[in-house]
Amino acid sequence: MDVGESLSLWRALEETSSKLTGFVKRACEVLSLDTNVDVLVSLEYIYENPEYQPKICGYYDPTKRLIVVSLPCLMRKDLKDGLAETLAHELIHHCQFTNGRLCSVHISTEEAPKIDRAMPYKNRPHEIEAYAKQKELANTLQGVEGFDDAVNYVKRLAMSEVRLPPISEAIRAQVNNPLLEETAKDIVNLAREDLLSVASEILDIRLCEIEDETARKRFEEQASSYLQKLKEEPVKAILEDIKRDVETFLKWDVEERKVKTLIIDPATEQPHCYLFLDNGIAIGFDLKGSYLPLLPLLLKTKDQTLSLKKLGELSFNLTIEEILQGIFRAGSYEFELKILPQEDMAKNLSNELCEDDTKPRIKKLMSMIFLLSYRSAA
């Protein structure tokens, strides 16, 4: 992991910590506790005591009024219940050090270290009370506004899910790309009064290539109908041509191609996944779901045997442990996994597009259209 990846990871941890802090402060207001408390999400595997691990996934620092929550520890149990119980336990400690009414044991930061040195963990009065009250308080916390949102945020960092749409849906979305209508308008504006004459010349050339008399007659009827439509609704007629050509292009040159790289960008208003194929084409997908990754990610196939069609059948459940290890497996396929600094997103997209200098310009153009102007199908 390089410096850029490390900083991106820290920002995601900081963002998740901020969300949990906001929830805990709201809970303190509901519980009449001191709201001067913060939460820090840690990637270290920590727990209050080895004898009880991993029952409580974190600890409370009374001098800093800080609750530290261990993400790896939480991932070994039910995330929702584990988070509620850990926060409940540490909030009872927060109450004990701030003279709250929720608890009956009150100790000072000077007294606590003496108790810890003098008594076994399970016999300490503040721990006995915390364990006795944590279950009921955990149930209360789950009813406080914002708890489900906090859990979702933690899950997006710990165990995110990526679901790609079927290739047919992706093709339909590309065919309905609003940019295509803008292209049709530009063609009409550029051609102006020459539009009909140019179209007529092209149709005449095609007609001359048809030898079968029946086919020629059918083509003449279709050409006449097309020219009339072009005269009445030029943009609509051109747009239908473009859509048909784009759909044909995608089905013939994309659907069965192999996947080379996936880039996941969660920072946009509508989170995106960009796919780069072995023929140089790139396509953008909207990502939908409750547990999309918080981190920008790059996944590169180790061997280019994964087809775009097969990709839609795979489940991408990305854990923070896999992200840290840099390896992800989906089915029988293995990917190199890397965190992307958000500020380098455009650079990485460009690098993937320009990796193959032999790529025809039209393919680069199509790639840029699909990546930068993509919108979901209605």
Beta strands, then each sheet from edge to edge (+ up, - down):
strand 1: 38-42
strand 2: 58-61
strand 3: 66-70
strand 4: 159-162
strand 5: 259-265
strand 6: 272-277
strand 7: 282-286
strand 8: 297-301
strand 9: 316-319
strand 10: 327-330
strand 11: 333-339
sheet 1: 1+ 3+ 2-
sheet 2: 4+ 9-
sheet 3: 7+ 6- 5+ 8- 11+ 10-
end
